[in-house]
Amino acid sequence: MHGIFVNILVLMTVAVATVWLFKRINLPPILAYLVCGVLAGPDLMALFEHPQEIHLFAELGIVFLLFSLGLEFSLPKMLAMRHLVFGVGLGQMILTTLVFTMIGIFLGLNTSAAFVVGAMAALSSTAIVIKQVSEQGVVNTTRVQMAVSILLFQDLAVVPILILIPLLAEGADQSLSIAIAMALLKGTLVVGILLSAGKWVLPKIFSEVARTRTDELFVLTTILVALMAAGLTFSFGLSMALGAFLAGMMLGESQYRHQLEADIRPFRDILMGLFFITVGMRLDLPALLGQLHWALIGLVILLLVKILLIRFSAWLFKASSLDSWASGIKLCQMGEFSFVIAALAVNNQLISTELGSFLVGVGVMSMALTPWLVDNSLDIAKRFVKQKVPDIAPETESLKGEAPLGDHVLIFGYARVGQSVSRLLKIEAIPYLAVDFDPVRVQESRSAGQPVFFGDVSQKDILKSVGVQRAKLVLLTFDDHKKVKAVIEAVSSLNPELPIVVRTKKDYHLEELYKAGASQVVPEILEGSLMLVSQVLHLSGVPMSRILKRVRKERKGHYGHMHGFFPGETTEITYGTQDKLEFMHAVSLTESAYAVGRSLRELNLTRISVKGLRRDNSEIPEPDENAPLMVGDVLVIAGKPRRVERAERFLLEGD
């Protein structure tokens, strides 16, 4: 037991070090995990005598990855992009699989093994490509839309491929057509069960769980649903990944999608990292080094053939030449699921361990080149075309079909204030998206067609999902001071230049919220009073220009003239507010008062403010700090209750 613990500790240390190193040199973490697996594998550190023992646990990463993929699946999105998805995407998948299958047969592989090679080569890296184009900010270009469409079809094609590989392994014992027919029958039954549960059971479960407002319960329920769906398909002899995908797809159209994705992501990323580490452990390093020249030849063939086939598929559907070349250059690598297919094919003895290691080695090298290829794809593509094509397309719709692509307003908290703001934004045709943590309110709003999602906006994953890095403004309307501060800090860390407007009921939170990073804080009570004063001044005959100038001055000065009030018998003072409210108090100076004969400058009153001075029944709004105070003066001071008490004692009694 002690030895296993030490080995796990060493593995985690190596993983942290390699991921850090790869991030520093701008390479994706997936490659870091693969390298970590190679280092920890039997050929080098040999941390685990039987790496396959942890492989089953690592496959849970694939389950959560497919669950996340299902959450991304959107029927409206598919219909909007059907020409590209089922046109260029389908054409690329079929052509690439057939061409590389024929290459495999030509090199002496049997049909099943050649199909595995073709399927691996046909897939591209969704994780790396999407991450790169998102960081570049070019997601709304037509060339990236084409690439995303192809990736989307590839992701959908993974599910039947994962189902087909075990059936190919059983092909020697029974008719493949019968096996496929049985799989379709089982699949139809499982899909029916899961879709029925998704329509009538899961919404009620998650609605009830969301009402508890317990993060732990929501996370546990999400994991349980994903694993139960995976277990159901596994019990029918199908892929666990299929069940996870269906479970995600069922919840992909719900108001809980962003929160589900945020909750599952830490488990998915960690387990996916473990999965790729186990893939790296399977890499036969001596064999790969012995065939390094063949691996390099295979890499060149893979890149060139995929670029040409994607270009040809796009040409069949009359796509832009520049966009076609750029998409092909972006997608010419192998993908994450290629390693999944390789591992599954080796387990089912469709391909040898040596061939699997060789293919994984080629895939690793192709993925290592991907960040550079994506960054320079447009420049390379321009060398193949003569005509000038606009680089940026004027699309304003998000690829996810939910939030506007950019320059939208984010409303966090969709109660009375949030809804009022959204109605006026809608009248002015300003795009917005709202997030709320009340499941009933979210359901009611979505039923009315409002762009509202369920989620905890203090989580950075939720903020990224709703496009905080592309928004023009964030409005926080809920009244939870600690959470508001956490959200301000999270938003500022993701987009430091983004204006943040905060609505608060308590005026004593103003300075704290400004220090946290808020651009504008609107205290509801003071702002209401300011509007009331504006009406009174207007009806009293004060010119509107002067009123507007006064309003602007008060807001710019953080409502300085409106802070503080005289308490009364009905003033509620609680333990939580006694040190936050700002009271005003009149102190009468008697003959024996310490302050008599001394000036305000001498008294040096700190942490309170002097609002005015009354002398001989006349008010002096701005008393001279150097003039001595006299018997009978009434000094009006303002500050927090305890400070006012101490100041009064000092004025009357001294230290």
C-alpha positions in Angstrom: 0.0 0.0 0.0 2.9 2.3 0.9 4.5 1.7 -2.5 1.3 2.4 -4.4 0.9 5.7 -2.6 4.5 6.8 -3.4 4.0 5.8 -7.0 0.8 7.9 -7.3 2.5 10.8 -5.6 5.4 10.6 -8.1 2.9 10.3 -11.0 1.1 13.5 -9.8 4.4 15.3 -9.4 5.5 14.4 -12.9 2.0 15.4 -14.3 2.1 18.8 -12.6 5.7 19.4 -13.9 5.0 18.4 -17.5 1.7 20.3 -17.7 3.4 23.4 -16.4 6.3 23.0 -18.8 4.1 22.5 -21.8 1.9 25.5 -20.9 5.1 27.6 -20.7 6.1 26.6 -24.2 2.5 27.0 -25.5 1.7 23.4 -26.1 -1.7 21.8 -25.1 -2.0 19.9 -21.8 -3.0 16.7 -23.7 0.5 16.3 -25.0 1.8 16.9 -21.5 -0.3 14.0 -20.2 0.9 11.8 -23.0 4.5 12.6 -22.3 3.9 12.1 -18.6 2.5 8.6 -19.4 5.6 7.8 -21.5 7.8 8.9 -18.6 5.8 6.9 -16.1 5.5 3.9 -18.4 7.2 0.5 -18.3 10.1 1.7 -20.6 11.3 4.5 -18.3 10.1 5.0 -14.6 7.9 1.9 -14.5 5.7 3.3 -11.8 2.9 0.7 -12.3 3.6 -2.9 -13.0 0.2 -3.4 -14.7 -0.9 0.0 -16.3 -4.2 -1.6 -17.5 -5.4 -1.8 -13.9 -5.9 1.9 -13.7 -7.1 2.1 -17.4 -10.7 1.2 -16.5 -10.8 4.0 -13.9 -9.3 6.4 -16.4 -12.1 5.5 -18.9 -14.5 7.4 -16.7 -12.8 10.5 -18.2 -14.2 9.4 -21.6 -17.6 9.0 -20.0 -17.6 12.6 -18.6 -16.1 13.9 -21.9 -18.9 12.4 -23.9 -21.4 13.7 -21.3 -20.0 17.2 -21.9 -20.1 16.7 -25.6 -23.8 15.8 -25.3 -24.4 19.0 -23.4 -22.9 20.9 -26.3 -25.2 19.1 -28.8 -28.0 21.4 -29.8 -30.7 20.5 -32.4 -31.3 24.2 -33.4 -27.6 24.6 -33.9 -27.5 21.4 -36.0 -30.3 22.7 -38.2 -28.7 26.1 -38.7 -25.4 24.5 -39.7 -26.8 21.4 -41.4 -25.2 22.3 -44.8 -21.8 22.3 -43.4 -22.2 19.6 -40.8 -23.9 17.0 -42.9 -22.3 18.2 -46.1 -18.6 19.0 -45.7 -18.4 17.2 -42.3 -20.0 14.0 -43.6 -18.0 14.1 -46.8 -14.7 14.6 -45.0 -15.4 11.7 -42.6 -16.3 9.2 -45.3 -13.5 10.2 -47.7 -10.8 10.3 -45.1 -11.9 7.0 -43.6 -12.0 5.3 -47.0 -8.7 6.6 -48.2 -6.8 5.7 -45.1 -8.5 2.3 -44.9 -7.4 1.6 -48.5 -3.8 2.8 -47.5 -3.9 0.3 -44.6 -5.1 -2.5 -46.9 -2.4 -1.6 -49.4 0.2 -1.9 -46.6 -1.0 -5.4 -45.7 -3.5 -4.9 -42.9 -6.8 -6.8 -42.8 -10.0 -4.9 -43.3 -10.9 -4.5 -39.6 -7.4 -3.1 -38.7 -7.4 -0.9 -41.8 -10.8 0.5 -40.8 -9.4 1.4 -37.4 -6.5 3.2 -39.0 -8.9 5.1 -41.3 -11.2 6.0 -38.4 -8.3 7.3 -36.3 -7.0 9.4 -39.2 -10.4 10.9 -40.0 -10.8 12.5 -36.6 -9.3 15.8 -35.5 -8.5 17.5 -32.2 -11.6 19.3 -31.1 -10.0 20.4 -27.8 -6.9 22.0 -29.3 -8.5 23.6 -32.3 -11.5 25.2 -30.4 -9.1 26.4 -27.7 -6.8 28.0 -30.2 -9.5 29.8 -32.3 -11.2 31.0 -29.1 -8.0 32.6 -27.9 -7.5 34.2 -31.3 -11.1 35.6 -31.2 -12.0 34.5 -34.7 -14.8 32.1 -33.9 -17.3 34.0 -35.9 -15.3 33.7 -39.2 -16.7 31.5 -42.0 -13.5 29.4 -42.1 -13.7 28.6 -38.4 -17.4 27.9 -38.8 -16.5 25.3 -41.4 -13.9 23.8 -39.2 -16.3 23.7 -36.2 -18.9 22.0 -38.4 -16.5 19.3 -39.5 -15.4 18.8 -35.8 -19.1 18.6 -34.8 -19.8 15.8 -37.3 -16.6 14.0 -36.2 -17.7 14.1 -32.6 -21.0 12.7 -33.5 -19.3 10.0 -35.6 -17.2 8.9 -32.6 -20.2 7.3 -31.0 -21.1 4.7 -33.8 -17.3 4.1 -34.3 -16.9 3.2 -30.6 -19.9 0.8 -30.9 -18.6 -0.7 -34.1 -15.1 -1.6 -33.0 -16.2 -4.3 -30.4 -18.5 -5.7 -33.0 -15.7 -6.0 -35.5 -13.8 -8.0 -33.0 -16.7 -10.5 -32.7 -17.1 -10.7 -36.5 -15.2 -14.0 -36.6 -17.7 -15.8 -34.4 -21.0 -14.5 -35.8 -22.3 -12.6 -38.7 -21.3 -8.9 -38.6 -24.7 -7.9 -40.0 -26.5 -9.8 -37.3 -24.3 -8.2 -34.6 -25.0 -4.7 -36.1 -28.7 -5.4 -36.2 -28.7 -6.5 -32.6 -26.7 -3.5 -31.6 -29.2 -1.2 -33.4 -32.1 -3.0 -31.6 -30.4 -2.6 -28.3 -29.5 0.9 -29.1 -33.0 1.8 -30.0 -34.3 0.4 -26.7 -31.7 2.2 -24.7 -32.2 5.4 -26.5 -36.0 5.1 -25.9 -35.4 4.5 -22.2 -33.0 7.4 -21.8 -35.0 9.9 -23.8 -38.2 9.0 -21.8 -36.3 9.5 -18.6 -34.8 12.7 -20.0 -38.3 14.1 -20.8 -40.3 13.1 -17.8 -37.9 12.2 -14.9 -34.6 14.3 -15.1 -36.2 17.7 -15.3 -38.2 17.1 -12.1 -35.1 15.6 -10.4 -32.9 18.6 -11.2 -35.6 21.1 -10.5 -36.0 19.6 -7.0 -32.2 19.4 -6.5 -31.8 23.0 -7.6 -34.4 24.2 -5.1 -32.2 22.9 -2.3 -29.5 25.5 -3.3 -26.9 22.9 -2.3 -23.9 22.8 -4.6 -22.7 19.4 -3.3 -26.1 17.8 -4.1 -26.2 19.3 -7.6 -22.7 18.0 -8.3 -23.4 14.5 -6.9 -26.7 14.3 -8.9 -24.9 15.3 -12.1 -22.2 12.6 -11.7 -24.8 10.0 -10.7 -26.9 10.7 -13.9 -23.9 10.5 -16.2 -22.7 7.2 -14.6 -26.2 5.7 -14.5 -26.7 6.4 -18.2 -23.3 5.0 -19.0 -24.0 1.9 -16.9 -27.3 1.4 -18.6 -25.8 1.2 -22.1 -22.9 -0.9 -20.8 -25.4 -3.4 -19.3 -26.9 -3.8 -22.8 -23.5 -4.6 -24.2 -23.0 -1.1 -25.8 -20.4 1.6 -25.1 -20.6 3.5 -21.9 -19.7 6.6 -23.9 -23.0 6.3 -25.8 -25.0 6.4 -22.6 -23.1 9.4 -21.3 -23.5 11.2 -24.6 -27.3 10.6 -24.6 -27.6 11.8 -21.0 -25.7 15.0 -21.9 -27.8 15.5 -25.0 -31.0 15.2 -22.9 -29.9 17.9 -20.6 -28.3 20.0 -23.3 -31.5 22.0 -24.0 -32.3 22.6 -20.3 -31.7 25.7 -18.3 -29.2 23.8 -16.2 -26.7 23.2 -19.0 -24.1 25.7 -18.1 -24.1 24.7 -14.4 -23.9 21.0 -15.3 -21.0 21.6 -17.6 -19.2 23.6 -14.9 -19.8 21.0 -12.2 -18.6 18.1 -14.4 -15.6 19.8 -15.9 -13.1 19.3 -12.9 -13.8 15.6 -12.8 -13.7 15.3 -16.6 -10.4 17.2 -16.9 -8.7 15.2 -14.2 -9.9 11.8 -15.4 -9.2 12.7 -19.0 -5.7 13.6 -18.0 -5.4 10.2 -16.3 -6.8 8.5 -19.4 -4.1 10.2 -21.6 -1.5 9.2 -19.1 -2.5 5.6 -19.5 -2.4 6.0 -23.3 1.1 7.3 -23.0 2.0 4.3 -20.8 0.9 2.1 -23.6 3.4 3.7 -26.0 6.1 1.3 -27.0 8.9 3.8 -26.9 11.7 1.5 -28.2 9.6 0.3 -31.1 8.6 3.9 -32.0 12.2 5.1 -31.9 13.2 2.1 -34.0 10.6 3.2 -36.6 11.0 7.0 -36.2 11.7 7.5 -39.9 8.4 5.6 -40.8 6.6 7.7 -38.1 7.8 10.9 -39.7 6.7 9.6 -43.2 3.4 8.7 -41.7 3.0 12.2 -40.2 3.7 13.9 -43.5 1.2 11.6 -45.3 -1.4 12.2 -42.6 -1.1 16.0 -42.8 -1.0 16.3 -46.6 -3.8 13.8 -47.3 -6.2 15.2 -44.8 -5.7 18.8 -46.0 -6.4 17.7 -49.6 -9.4 15.6 -48.6 -11.0 18.4 -46.6 -10.4 20.8 -49.4 -12.0 18.4 -51.9 -15.0 17.8 -49.5 -15.5 21.6 -49.2 -15.2 22.0 -53.0 -18.0 19.4 -53.5 -20.3 21.7 -51.6 -19.1 24.9 -53.3 -17.4 26.3 -50.2 -14.9 29.2 -50.4 -11.5 28.2 -51.6 -9.7 30.2 -48.9 -11.9 28.9 -46.1 -11.5 25.3 -47.4 -7.7 25.4 -47.3 -7.7 27.2 -43.9 -10.0 24.6 -42.4 -8.0 21.7 -43.8 -4.8 23.1 -42.3 -6.5 23.5 -38.9 -7.9 20.0 -38.9 -5.1 17.9 -40.4 -4.0 16.3 -37.1 -5.3 13.3 -35.3 -7.7 14.0 -32.4 -8.2 12.9 -28.8 -10.7 10.3 -29.8 -8.2 8.7 -32.1 -6.3 7.6 -29.0 -9.6 6.3 -27.5 -10.2 4.3 -30.7 -6.6 3.0 -30.6 -6.9 1.8 -27.0 -10.2 0.2 -27.7 -8.9 -1.5 -30.8 -5.9 -2.9 -28.9 -8.1 -4.2 -26.1 -10.3 -6.0 -28.7 -7.2 -7.3 -30.5 -8.1 -5.6 -33.8 -4.7 -4.1 -34.1 -1.4 -5.1 -32.4 0.2 -3.1 -29.5 3.1 -2.2 -31.8 0.7 -0.7 -34.5 -1.3 1.0 -31.8 1.9 2.6 -30.4 3.0 3.6 -33.8 -0.3 5.3 -34.6 -0.4 7.0 -31.2 3.2 8.3 -31.8 2.1 9.8 -35.2 -0.9 11.3 -33.5 1.2 12.9 -30.8 3.5 14.5 -33.3 0.6 15.8 -35.4 -1.0 17.3 -32.3 2.3 19.0 -31.3 2.2 20.8 -34.6 -1.4 21.9 -34.3 -1.1 25.1 -32.3 1.4 26.5 -34.9 -0.8 25.3 -37.8 -3.9 26.9 -36.4 -2.2 30.2 -35.8 -0.7 30.3 -39.3 -3.5 28.5 -41.2 -4.8 31.7 -42.9 -1.4 32.8 -44.1 -0.6 29.4 -45.5 -4.0 29.1 -47.1 -3.6 32.5 -48.9 -0.6 31.0 -50.8 -3.0 28.5 -52.5 -5.6 31.1 -53.7 -5.3 34.1 -56.0 -8.5 35.9 -55.3 -8.9 38.1 -52.2 -11.5 36.9 -49.8 -12.6 38.8 -46.7 -11.0 37.4 -43.6 -13.8 38.2 -41.2 -17.4 37.3 -41.8 -20.1 39.6 -40.5 -21.9 36.9 -38.5 -23.3 37.9 -35.2 -24.8 34.7 -34.1 -22.9 32.5 -31.7 -22.0 29.0 -32.8 -23.8 27.7 -29.8 -26.9 29.5 -30.8 -27.5 30.9 -27.3 -25.6 34.0 -26.2 -24.7 36.7 -28.7 -21.2 36.4 -29.9 -20.0 39.7 -28.5 -21.0 43.1 -27.2 -23.8 41.7 -25.2 -25.0 42.7 -21.7 -24.8 40.1 -19.0 -27.4 40.3 -16.3 -26.6 38.3 -13.2 -29.8 37.9 -11.1 -33.1 37.9 -12.9 -35.5 39.0 -10.2 -37.5 42.2 -10.4 -34.6 44.5 -11.2 -33.0 42.2 -13.7 -36.2 41.7 -15.6 -36.9 45.4 -15.6 -33.5 46.2 -17.1 -33.9 43.4 -19.7 -37.2 44.8 -21.0 -35.6 48.2 -21.7 -32.6 46.5 -23.3 -34.9 44.6 -25.5 -36.7 47.8 -26.5 -33.4 49.3 -27.5 -32.4 46.1 -29.4 -29.3 45.6 -27.1 -28.5 41.9 -26.9 -28.4 40.4 -23.4 -28.1 37.1 -21.5 -29.2 36.5 -18.0 -28.1 34.0 -15.4 -30.1 33.2 -12.2 -29.9 30.6 -9.4 -33.7 30.3 -8.9 -34.9 27.2 -10.9 -38.5 28.2 -10.8 -37.8 31.7 -12.1 -35.5 30.4 -14.8 -38.1 27.9 -16.0 -40.8 30.5 -16.1 -38.5 33.0 -18.0 -37.4 30.3 -20.5 -40.9 29.3 -21.1 -41.6 32.9 -22.1 -38.6 32.8 -24.5 -36.2 34.8 -22.4 -32.4 34.1 -22.8 -32.0 33.0 -19.1 -29.9 30.1 -17.8 -29.5 28.5 -14.4 -26.1 28.8 -12.9 -23.8 30.0 -10.1 -22.1 33.1 -11.6 -19.3 33.0 -8.9 -17.8 30.0 -10.9 -15.5 31.0 -13.7 -16.6 28.2 -16.0 -20.1 29.7 -15.9 -18.8 33.1 -16.7 -16.8 31.8 -19.7 -19.8 29.8 -20.9 -22.0 33.0 -21.1 -19.2 35.0 -22.9 -17.9 37.3 -20.2 -14.7 37.7 -22.2 -16.7 39.2 -25.2 -19.4 41.1 -23.3 -19.8 44.9 -23.2 -21.2 45.2 -19.7 -22.0 43.1 -16.6 -24.9 44.0 -14.3 -25.2 42.4 -10.8 -28.7 42.8 -9.3 -28.8 40.2 -6.5 -28.4 41.2 -2.9 -25.8 38.9 -1.5 -22.7 41.0 -0.6 -20.2 38.3 -0.2 -21.2 36.6 -3.4 -21.3 39.9 -5.3 -17.7 40.6 -4.2 -16.7 37.1 -5.4 -18.4 37.6 -8.7 -16.7 41.0 -9.2 -13.3 39.5 -8.6 -14.0 36.5 -10.9 -15.2 38.8 -13.7 -12.3 41.1 -13.3 -9.8 38.2 -13.5 -11.3 37.0 -16.8 -11.9 40.5 -18.4 -10.2 43.3 -16.5 -11.5 46.0 -18.9 -15.2 45.0 -18.6 -17.4 47.6 -16.9 -19.2 46.1 -13.8 -22.4 47.8 -12.6 -23.7 46.6 -9.2 -27.1 47.2 -7.6 -27.2 47.1 -3.8 -29.8 47.8 -1.2 -27.3 48.9 1.4 -25.5 52.2 0.9 -22.8 51.2 3.5 -21.4 48.6 1.0 -20.4 51.3 -1.6 -16.7 51.7 -0.8 -16.1 48.0 -0.3 -17.7 47.2 -3.7 -15.7 49.9 -5.5 -12.5 48.5 -3.9 -13.4 45.0 -5.2 -13.5 46.3 -8.8 -17.0 47.6 -9.5 -17.2 50.3 -12.1 -20.4 51.8 -10.8 -22.4 50.9 -7.6 -26.1 51.9 -7.5 -27.5 51.9 -4.0 -31.2 51.3 -4.4 -32.3 53.5 -1.4 -30.1 56.4 -2.2 -30.8 56.3 -5.9 -34.5 56.3 -5.2 -34.1 59.3 -2.9 -32.0 61.0 -5.6 -34.8 60.5 -8.2 -37.3 61.8 -5.6 -35.2 64.9 -5.0 -35.0 65.4 -8.7 -38.8 65.4 -9.0 -39.1 67.8 -6.0 -36.6 70.2 -7.4 -38.2 70.1 -10.8 -41.7 70.8 -9.4 -40.1 73.6 -7.3 -39.0 75.4 -10.4 -35.3 74.5 -10.5 -34.1 74.3 -14.1 -33.6 70.8 -15.5 -30.0 71.4 -16.5 -29.2 72.3 -12.9 -31.0 69.2 -11.6 -29.1 67.0 -14.0 -25.8 68.6 -13.0 -26.6 68.0 -9.3 -27.6 64.4 -10.0 -24.3 63.8 -11.9 -22.3 65.4 -9.1 -23.9 63.2 -6.4 -23.3 60.0 -8.4 -19.7 61.0 -9.1 -19.2 61.8 -5.5 -20.6 58.4 -4.5 -23.7 60.1 -3.0 -21.6 62.0 -0.5 -24.4 64.5 0.5 -27.0 61.7 0.9 -25.1 59.5 3.4 -26.2 59.5 7.1 -29.5 60.0 8.8 -30.9 60.9 12.2 -32.0 57.7 13.9 -35.3 57.4 15.8 -37.2 54.9 17.9 -38.3 52.9 14.9 -34.8 52.7 13.5 -33.8 49.0 13.4 -30.3 48.3 14.4 -29.1 44.7 14.3 -25.9 43.1 15.2 -25.0 42.9 11.5 -25.7 46.6 10.8 -24.7 48.4 13.9 -21.1 49.0 12.6 -22.2 49.7 9.0 -25.0 52.3 9.1 -24.0 55.9 9.1 -25.9 58.0 11.7 -26.1 61.8 12.1 -26.1 63.3 15.6 -26.3 66.8 17.0 -23.9 67.5 19.9 -24.6 70.6 22.0 -21.5 72.2 23.6 -22.0 73.2 27.2 -19.7 75.5 29.3 -17.8 72.5 30.6 -17.4 70.8 27.1 -13.9 70.0 26.2 -14.3 71.3 22.6 -15.2 74.9 23.8 -12.4 77.3 22.9 -10.8 74.8 20.5 -10.9 74.8 16.7 -11.9 71.8 14.6 -8.4 71.6 13.3 -7.1 71.3 16.9 -9.7 68.7 17.8 -8.6 66.6 14.7 -11.8 64.6 14.5 -11.1 61.4 12.5 -13.2 58.7 11.1 -16.3 60.9 11.3 -17.4 63.9 9.2 -18.7 67.3 10.3 -22.0 68.0 8.4 -22.6 71.5 9.8 -22.6 73.9 12.8 -25.5 75.9 14.3 -24.6 79.1 16.2 -27.2 81.6 17.6 -30.0 79.7 15.7 -28.1 80.2 12.4 -26.7 77.4 10.4 -23.1 77.5 9.2 -22.9 74.7 6.6 -19.1 74.9 6.1 -17.6 76.0 9.4 -14.1 77.5 9.5 -11.7 74.9 10.8 -9.5 77.4 12.4 -12.2 79.3 14.3 -12.7 78.3 18.0 -16.0 76.7 19.0 -18.2 78.5 21.5 -20.6 77.7 24.3 -24.0 76.9 22.9 -22.7 75.7 19.5 -24.4 72.7 18.1 -22.1 70.5 16.0 -23.7 68.1 13.6 -21.5 65.0 13.0 -22.0 61.8 11.0 -20.4 58.4 11.0 -20.9 54.8 12.2 -22.8 54.6 15.5 -19.9 53.6 17.7 -17.7 56.3 16.2 -20.3 58.9 16.7 -20.6 57.9 20.4 -16.8 58.1 20.9 -16.7 61.5 19.0 -19.5 62.9 21.3 -17.7 61.8 24.4 -14.4 63.3 23.1 -16.1 66.7 22.3 -17.7 66.8 25.8 -15.1 65.2 28.0 -11.9 65.1 26.1 -9.5 62.1 26.1 
